[in-house]
């Protein structure tokens, strides 16, 4: 069995309506939609509310407003059912116990099983093996996760997220600890996975170059509000970036490019 699922033409898969969250409303009245097959990036200066938004969407923290998945409010979903439909990888996943890489990835199938590891089905194992292969961690699958590098660990946690086979995946700085080669390979894999399987992807980025290279659409946040939203190329224009980041990023990027030519 391959990690490919039927594409459903259901238009807008995830819709966020009037979402507010965080102590003192770190984010306020957020509204946007993500369609099937779409990769959306969330950008903005430090402290603008990007991570808070991800945590609110995935019910890690309380919120006001609505998170609709296929037009159903996720507030009514049992936790285990939500885990089958929505998966999240935060900035700093916790290492609470030392498991092998394979065992750690297998935890992503918990919502489909009656227990940990012992009740993995043939389908579970096939999905796990396929994701491990695609993320190039097969050679370390028997190693303990506290014995591998930060970059390898990031791919392990991403694999654990993907084996949930969710409809929507949310990633907070997914390229942390990865060198440039793996950053590009990982983002290329994710974009293809979304397109081929009719899924939706939301990524928080700091790197504007990666966002422009990777995302179909973008949201820029500023002081807890959506300051700009739309197609990535339209959102990442000089005037918008200057007003939000306070510098001429376009000019800086061109100057940097010139240095690479010498």
PyMOL commands that set and color helices and strands:
alter all, ss='L'
color gray80, all
select helices_A, chain A and resi 50-57+74-76+79-85+101-112+122-134+138-140+145-147+150-162+180-197+208-214+232-235+238-245+249-261
alter helices_A, ss='H'
color red, helices_A
select strands_A, chain A and resi 12-21+27-35+38-44+63-69+72-73+86-89+168-172+200-204+217-222+225-231
alter strands_A, ss='S'
color yellow, strands_A
deselect
rebuild
show_as cartoon
